Amino acid sequence: MTTSPDELAAIHGAAFTTPRPWSAAEIADLLAGPGVFLITEPGGFLIGRAIADEAEVLTVAVLPDIRGQGLGTNLVATFLGEARARGAATAFLEVAADNLAARTLYARAGFAETGRRRHYYTTNGGNPVDALILSRPLPPAEEKL
């Protein structure tokens, strides 16, 4: 499994242009933060954070050549279970409005748009892209997700 910040940064760099990919140092700093957890699968990872009764997907990265095979779905499902186990009642995330694949993934996982940050991201070409804020409730541990 991929666990070093350098390996994670390589996957993140292959997966993202908007927002810009994170460096190994940024990933290492993030992973050292309170409530942060890492979920890995070969070719992809998710970094989440659970604090109090909220959990946040900080990033999901899957190598482009293995997208569409269910890895993102598995990572998000594992995140939801881990978030619930850590006491979260709500999960949320931000996604670029033009990232239709990610938006579809999150919608299938039960996330719905609850807000928008206009011009939050900038593409490599300098064009602004809105960030959509998505959230979903997490049922108590004894109920199915």
C-alpha positions in Angstrom: 0.0 0.0 0.0 1.1 3.6 -0.7 1.8 5.4 2.5 4.9 7.6 2.1 4.2 11.3 1.4 6.4 11.1 -1.7 4.3 8.2 -3.1 1.0 10.0 -2.2 2.3 13.2 -3.8 3.1 11.3 -7.0 -0.5 10.0 -7.2 -1.9 13.4 -6.3 0.2 15.0 -9.0 -1.0 12.5 -11.6 -4.6 12.9 -10.5 -5.0 16.7 -10.3 -4.5 19.9 -12.2 -7.4 21.8 -10.6 -6.9 22.3 -7.8 -3.1 22.1 -8.0 -1.5 18.9 -6.7 -0.2 18.8 -3.2 3.5 18.4 -2.5 5.0 15.6 -0.3 5.7 18.2 2.4 2.1 19.5 2.4 0.7 16.0 2.6 3.1 15.1 5.5 2.0 18.3 7.4 -1.6 17.5 6.8 -1.3 13.9 8.0 0.2 15.1 11.2 -2.8 17.2 12.0 -5.5 16.4 14.6 -8.2 14.0 13.6 -6.6 13.3 10.1 -6.6 9.8 8.7 -5.4 8.1 5.6 -7.1 5.4 3.5 -5.0 3.8 0.8 -5.6 1.3 -2.0 -3.1 0.4 -4.7 -3.2 3.4 -7.1 -5.2 5.7 -4.9 -5.9 7.3 -1.5 -8.2 9.4 0.5 -7.3 11.8 3.3 -10.0 12.6 5.7 -10.4 14.4 9.0 -12.9 13.8 11.8 -13.3 16.4 14.5 -16.2 16.5 17.0 -19.3 15.3 15.1 -18.1 16.3 11.6 -15.9 14.5 9.0 -14.3 16.1 5.9 -13.0 14.5 2.8 -9.8 16.5 2.3 -8.8 14.8 -0.9 -9.4 11.7 -3.0 -6.8 10.8 -5.6 -6.9 7.9 -8.1 -4.4 7.3 -10.8 -6.0 8.3 -14.2 -5.3 4.9 -15.9 -7.3 3.0 -13.3 -10.3 5.3 -12.9 -13.7 3.9 -13.5 -12.9 0.6 -11.8 -14.6 1.3 -8.4 -11.5 2.5 -6.5 -12.9 5.9 -5.7 -16.2 4.3 -4.6 -14.3 2.0 -2.3 -12.3 4.8 -0.8 -15.3 7.0 -0.1 -17.3 4.0 1.4 -14.3 3.3 3.7 -14.1 7.0 4.6 -17.8 7.0 5.5 -17.4 4.0 7.8 -14.3 5.4 9.4 -15.9 8.8 9.9 -18.9 7.2 11.6 -16.6 5.0 13.8 -14.9 8.3 14.9 -18.2 9.8 16.0 -19.1 11.9 13.0 -22.7 12.6 12.3 -22.1 14.6 9.1 -19.6 14.3 6.3 -18.7 17.1 3.9 -16.3 18.0 1.2 -15.4 20.5 -1.5 -15.2 19.6 -5.2 -14.5 21.6 -8.3 -17.7 22.3 -10.1 -16.2 21.2 -13.4 -15.1 17.8 -12.0 -18.1 15.8 -13.2 -16.6 12.4 -12.4 -16.0 13.3 -8.8 -19.4 14.9 -8.5 -21.0 11.7 -9.8 -19.0 9.6 -7.4 -20.1 11.8 -4.4 -23.7 11.9 -5.5 -23.8 8.1 -5.6 -22.4 8.1 -2.1 -25.3 10.2 -0.9 -23.7 13.7 -0.9 -25.8 16.7 -1.9 -24.8 20.3 -2.7 -25.2 22.5 0.3 -23.1 25.5 -0.8 -20.9 27.1 -3.4 -17.7 29.1 -3.2 -17.5 31.2 -6.3 -14.1 31.3 -8.1 -12.5 29.2 -5.4 -10.1 27.3 -7.7 -8.1 28.5 -10.7 -7.3 26.2 -13.6 -3.8 26.0 -15.1 -5.1 28.4 -17.8 -6.1 31.0 -15.2 -9.8 30.4 -15.4 -11.9 30.5 -12.2 -13.8 27.4 -11.1 -16.4 27.3 -8.3 -16.0 24.9 -5.4 -19.2 23.0 -4.5 -19.7 22.2 -0.9 -21.4 18.8 -0.5 -22.5 17.1 2.6 -24.5 14.1 3.8 -25.7 12.8 7.2 -24.0 9.7 8.7 -26.4 7.2 10.4 -25.6 5.9 13.8 -23.1 3.0 13.8 -25.8 0.3 14.1 -27.6 1.5 10.9 -26.4 0.8 7.3 -24.8 3.6 5.3 
